[in-house]
């Protein structure tokens, strides 16, 4: 131990480290001043003063012809602008897919799409006055009620890639006590529809964590904004089953949510579920394929204290290798990892297509 302390002391006081400052930290006095290319003026034992940079010629800068600077497309000025169209039944806003929202292929990730779907749906509800504080309205707060996502269906025709996107959303009824939010992503330059989605929301009691009926005052506000149309994305007809022939199972255990995964309702944000089910998808699929469509059914919430297991079941028609398919269908299951408790948190189905250039 004495040898180690002595050696450390020699190293710290050695002139081999010219960046070490003298003073209480044990550096060699004046070590930095010995470097021939560095000239510093000591102001105190805590800081160093460098020569101020040369002043900028403000006269020349002010004389720049700013009309030569390209302001970019006119539609950029509309970013973040929210408006109601079609007699207030459709909510519209424009967004830009940021660099940090893209994946390794420079395209918007599925999580990015889901986050924007949620954000636009909430902005619509705020615009109509249906919700105020977080995800609830004043009427819902009186009854300790909150919105929860039950199901989402999404079809991706093309993933946005640094595009400026217009999102349109409108609401329809879903059963007696539900709301369906329909959304489209549209390329602002071409008008091409990139993504279509329908999400289904129910009301839950905050205290009992059980589903609840619509209070009359909440229903009265919502009914004014309902559009009499079916969901934008048709209901998936294929049922979920683990007993199909030629099914390949992949599992990932020991999954946990982080503190940052919690939302304002104090449970794990529904977008985070996607990342958890993708943990069990084989890398060969992740690298060569992209999600074409998906259906996710949410059964219950969980928190950061829970440990989960993710299952992916790959459906094939024969025993051929996955690389021989242009389309791959998968089933997903998210469960609590507790002995004797196989409670389902979420079930899902995804269809994957080959990425461009992966033929």
Secondary structure, 3 states (H helix, E strand, C coil): CHHHHHHHHHHHCCCCCCCCCECCCCECCCCHHHCCCCCCEECCCCCEECCCCCCCCHHHHHCCCHHHCCCCCHHHHHCCCEEEECCCCEEEEEEECCHHHECCCCCECHHHHHHHHHHHHHHHHHHHCCCCECCECHHHHHCCEEEEEEEEEEEECCCCCCCEEEEEEEEEEECCCEEEEEEEEEECCCCCEEEEEEEEEEEEECCCCCEECCCHHHHHHHHCCECCCCCCCCCCCCCCCCCCCCEEEEEEEEEECCHHHECCCCCECCCHHHHHHHCCCCHHHHHHEEEEEEEEEECCCCCCCCEEEEEEEEECCCCCCHHHCCEEEEEEEEEECECCECCEEEEEEEEEEECCCCC
